[in-house]
Amino acid sequence: MRHGGTRWGRGGPENIIDFSVNLNPLGVPDFIRELIEEAVRKEVYTYYPPVDDYRNIKELVAEIYGVDPELVGVFNGSSEAISLLPACSVPEPNFSEYKRLKSYFAKELEDRFEYHLPLDEMCVVTSNPVNPTGSAIKEEEIIEYLQRGNRLFLDESFIDLSTLENNFKLAEEFKNLTVISSFTKSLSVPGLRLGFSIGYLSRDLEKRAPPWRINSISYYVFSNIDSRELKKFLSLSRSYVKSLIDSFSSPFRWYRTTTSFVLVEFPIETSILNLRLRSLGYQIREPEGFIGLRKTHGRVAINNSTPYLLRLISEVLNSEKFYK
């Protein structure tokens, strides 16, 4: 399991309750469902989308986050933008798809991972909140690092589902900062694939991206969203995620988090635990692909069903049948 996500077989996703992916615990908002249904009724999938004219989407991003639309780039998910970034130093554990010039390691404490931006590293790419640990990069460290003239690429794909403030406005102030994000997680629509960048390198990244990278349905949906509805939903989502984080507890060791997932350490290897969980219709994210995690680590999405899942895992591990 290099990435989280439900497996597909026989042309469709398997029937499983998936805690390996980190989507909005509120689910897909009604206004998005309505736009998708409208796009299908109008058969927009029978038309080519614009080759590379994404002004409508750029203006939406600019209005939602209060940035200059000229600094916005649009991509087929944040993963496409990430694939276009240069190789840099990466603090580990971190998202597996970054191009690594070298790795250095966060400090593992009893209840959290502590990440830093070494001033002697000329280029760093990192997620923030950090995937898979849920830790955060301190704003003062970001500013100090940028003031040295170093290049920083922040992947803030989970920022709208966190207790953190985004660094989008900072990307207007510092030309050496590029921030990447996505509507995939915040709107719980991984199949629509829409990511964006904010920063002075956005145009350069877009030039190296393929044409027709946003499909017709995604283009229709994100060109017709009411920005007021979207702002209201994102605000509600942040409040709900904060309440879930504040009330979270676990019978297993877990690390403090700032976002809608939590890193947990189990008493057995997570891959073995997952075999049993899948037989019961559940799965969590295994540590495969993450540098610096142990085989007993697992990433778990936080939603209103997470307490039940953790109780179920406790019952599974306490069952004599599990060890036979």
C-alpha positions, 0 to 999 in steps of 0.5 A: 500500500504505497498510498492510501485509498480503496482498491479497485477490482472488476472495474469498481472500488471494493466495498470497504470503510477506508480510514487510510485516506484523509478526506473531509469528515463532513463528506461531499457538500451538497452544492458539489453533488448538485454541480456534478449531477448538473454537469452529467445532465448537460453531458459536458463530458462530450466536450473537450475541456479548455486546453490550458485556460483556467482563469475561472478556477484561478479567480476562484482560488484567488477569491477564496484565499485572498491572493493575486490570481496571477500567482495561481497555477492549476493542475490535475491534483496537487500530485501533478504539481508536486511531480514538477518540483525540483529535487530538494531536501526533505524532512522525514517522515514525509509524503513519499512522492517528493523528489529527494536530493537528500533526507534529514529526520524530524525528532521523534518525541514521546507524543509528537514529531518535531520538524525544522528547516535547517538554514544551511539547506538551500532547498526544502520541500515538505508537507504542512501539516506534515503527512503522515505525522500531523505535525506542523512547521512553525511560521517563524521558522518558515519566515526565517528560512525564506529570509535567508534566500532559500527556496521552500516548497510547502505542500499544504494539501491538508491545510483546510482540514487543520488547525493551522493557518495557510501560508498562501499570502506569504507566497506573495511576499517571498518569491522563493516560496511556492505553496501547493494545495488541493480541493481534493481533501477539503471537498472529499472529491479525490476523483475530480483531481483539482490542485493548485499552486500559489507563488511566483513559480506557478507559471513556470510549473504550468508551462511544464504541465500537460494540456487538458489537465483538468477534465470537463466535469472538474472544469464545470464544477469548479468554474460554477461554484458559489465562492460564498458557499465554498468559504462557508463550508471550508470554515465549517469544516475547520471547526468540525475538524478542530472539535474532532482533534480536541476530543480524540483519544486512543488506547494505543500510543498516538502522536499529537496532530493538527489535522484530520488524521493521526499517526498511531503506534500499534503493538503489532505490524500494521500490515498484519493488523490490516489483513484482519481489518480488511476481513471485517471491512476496514483498513488503515494506512500502512507505513510503506513508502514513508521513510522513518516510520516503523512497521508498527506505525499506522495513519488513521483518518479522524472522523466520527467513526474513528473511536469505534474503529480503535475499539474494534482494533483493541478487540481484534488484538485482544482476541485469542483467534487473532494469534492462531 
